[in-house]
Amino acid sequence: MAHQPPILSADRMAQRCVEAAPVTPRPVPGSLPPPPAAPASRPGNFPRSDELSEFSSPNDESSHTSAVFRALRVLPSWFTSGFIHMLMILVLALLYLPLRPVDTFQEILLGRDDPVNELEKLVEDVIEPIEIETTTDEMIPTISPSMEVPEQVTNISADDNFEAAPIAVELSDYGETTAPRNELLAVVGAYTGTGLEGRGQAARAHLLRMGGGTKESEAAVSRALKWFSNHQYYDGGWSFDHQLGPCQSRCQHPGNMKDARIAATAMALLPYLGAGQTHTEGLYKEQVRRGLYFLINSMEVKEDYLGDLWEPGGRMYSHALASIALCEAYGMTKDDELIQPAQMAVNYLIWAQNKSDGGWRYTADELVGDTSVVGWALMALKSANMAYHLEITNDSVMRAANYLDTVQKDDGAQYSYVASGAPTPATTAIGLLCRMYMGWEKEHPALQRGVDYMNEIGPMQHNFYYKYYATQVMRHMGGERWRRWNEVMRDALVASQSTAGHETGSWYVATDGHGSAGGRHYCTSMATMILEVYYRHLPIYGAKVLEDEFPL
């Protein structure tokens, strides 16, 4: 079997950065050529060349034909008989076998049956659903938090306008106050470390029970991960138009953003990572490995160690989503093959930040940012901060905080899409979650008013985007409001998951604002991450971790 390529060589990534050459996919190494065949052994009674020399003397010009017959008489009878029969078989084959060189070649490569169906049958036979229970022994295995971190990291600089920050950045400096230190272990006992530690085996089981997850909600996550595995393209990526891949149109409602493959791939990887599945550990490590390989080979390496994952279909959304996936994958595995692509993606995000208002929008350094893109960008910076050994800049964090000040309403209780617009439920949820990571205290008056506002609206079933951010805010707040919210949100999602045919494990809501663009793939990604809310990140106010406070 051909050797599987690694995620990416750190030395090769550094070489590409220096040369600023476009990124091209590396070919998968092929198998070594077979060794030369050993010479055939000569039968014991086969005549030597000197025995036949008398029949082929150059001075004898009378008849070569008679010499051949005399030679055949000297040869053993079994050899003569076999030679004649072989000639007859070859003649008959040429006469009766039809010549179909093109069809025969295709059959050798593809087989006579449908290759897509055969490959998918193999995948379905090998990949079994994750057995979900709410006990520690039956949680999905994940990586140990005690893995080694590389001691030396290549010096990666961002744009000259930004001063490089130290590895451990105190991100809470830009909030009014940090979370109370005496609540560190109020919810999750002794689980400390990075915000990604909740995805570990023991912590995940505990957080699931404490947060309100159930066996049914975890079974829905398991089915969703299998659906993603059945719709991964052969190049390792995914597409919002899932029908073009192995699905072969067996699932309805594809998205129309066919060109946003980086975004689609990131939105498939994030549910895997949220469930503790990485490219080194877990049932789906091969799917994750191929997906990360697709992202890294889609990166355009530019000067100053900038890794561009922008694409026409998804624009800056694609880059921010892919940055989150790369940073989380590195943070969970400490795989030094990922540190440079993850850092370069963060570098580009900081470089692309608007210099005017500190936000992000569709392209680099636009005049006006928007809260939707800012939410994903800040979560990418947060993921880099939690991963360690990835650098962000104080200046970028400070300007992002200033951007939120420009779009807040009611002293920060609600937020608008742009500064001149009116607040919406979705952008309010985004703004409040960012403020939480900035260090707003749980009892902050504006935060409480914003949570009350969302609590009155409830978890709207037709708006995955709002529900994704709002559910995180309510989860971090906890209490009775979260209990009521969770029961409605959780049970509705479990009940609405498709359970028939090839669509099993997926979601689609036609009335969702992004349903036509992202299709079933987008809806499934958002719904899965919502059901992973219990353990994707440690609760901010129940176990605020000293090591990775976000300096927002």
Buried (B, 14 or more C-beta within 10 A) or exposed (E): EEEEBBBBBBEEBBEBBEEEEEBEEBEEEEEEEEEEEEEEEEEEEEBEEEEBEEBEEEEEEEEEEEBEEBBBEEBEEEBBEEEEEEEEEEEEEEEEEEEEEEEEEEEEEEEEEEEBEEEBEEBEEEBEEBEBEBEEEBBBEBBEBEEEEEEEBBEBEBBEEBEBBEEBBBBBBBBEEBBEEEBBEBBBEEBBBBBBBBBBBEBBBBBBEBBBBBEBBBBBBBBBBBBBBBBBBEBBBBBBBBBBBBBEEBBBBBBEBEBBBBBBBBBBBBBBBBBBBBBBBBBBBBBBBBBBBBBBBBBBBBEBBBBBBBBEBBBBBBBBBBBBBBBBBBBBBBBBBBBBBBBBBBBBBBBBBBEEBBBBBEEBEBEBBBBBBBBBBBBBBBBBBBBBBBBBBBBBBBBBBEBBEBBBBEEBBBBBBBBEBEBBBBBBBBBBBBBBBBBBBBEBEBBBBBBEBBBEEBBBBEBBBBBBBBBBBBBBBBEEBBEBBBEEBBEEBBEBBBEEEBBBBBBBBEEBBBBBBBBBBBBBBBBBBBBBBBBBBBBBBBBBBEEBBBBB
